[in-house]
Amino acid sequence: MTTPILLHFSASPGRLDSVLSELSGVSRSQVGHWIEAGRVSVDGQAVARASHKLRGGEDLTANVPPPAPSHVAPEDVALDILFEDEALIAVNKPPGMTTHPAPGVLSGTLVNALLGRMTLPTQDGHDEEGNFRPGIVHRLDKETSGVIVVAKTVPDHARLSEAFRARDTRKTYLAIASGQWKADRPINVDAPIGRHPVARQRMSVNGTSHKEAQTLFTPLSRLTNPHGQVTTLLQAQPRTGRTHQIRVHLAHLGSPVLGDTVYGRASEAISRHALHAWKLELPHPRSGETLKLEAAPPDDLLNAWIALGGTLPPQLTGELESK
């Protein structure tokens, strides 16, 4: 017989299912199943209604079933491991690798590769979109390279998810942007992002059901061609976590990410969009100590900048030679 897992949280105001979903990192639909099954208590009393209103500060307890077995095949794929312990694993995801399986993409993903190394935590095995994403706390677009963290247990997943939700993390990306933006100093973009009203696979500023989105952009180096077009090597620090946030905000500035065929156009300098999750700081889910992770920028991004005529700034000098 398998042993249920006990989760404890301090509630924030709102609907029980929504609050517990945010705190645990588990889909709202699955949290609803827990509530219906009598597995969720508020201040020690079982609550059977997902719509139960929380004032904030209540003690939430969820006595949840153990992880379900995966139906996605483990695969023997080499990974660049940045950090690993009993609670989590941090990987430098290569460009071209999808984070988790989705309809039509059942192999070659980061989840397949991780399942080839370990057992990952999941409840019903799917998120609300039907994607199988055990242990996944945050995600990177397929063509975005860099640091990604995956939890190894349900409680660690819940704590890491809460850290991202509460903005207790610090994310730093490296990007090349091409277009009209000519700033030579840091700029904060505060522009809400939602689903594009027509092109549903895209996001847009002030789109459908938009939510606040803030990104700090810091130019590191800049080029200007004879036609006046500016290309900028920059650091991006998103303060929120909206889908495609950096790409949408740079397109909003008139300078989409180089090679971004969704929000900009293809580039001969690089075969993907030039975006890399460079650094990530977050509280360790067990010790609470700050964990600092860094993934060296990949050759294709650095070589693209050099091919365009740029030189590497001090922060990146020596990266190519060190590989």
PyMOL commands that set and color helices and strands:
alter all, ss='L'
color gray80, all
select helices_A, chain A and resi 16-24+28-36+110-115+154-165+245-252+299-307
alter helices_A, ss='H'
color red, helices_A
select strands_A, chain A and resi 5-10+14-15+40-42+45-46+53-54+59-64+81-84+88-93+145-151+170-179+187-190+193-195+203-205+208-211+214-224+230-238+275-283+290-294
alter strands_A, ss='S'
color yellow, strands_A
deselect
rebuild
show_as cartoon
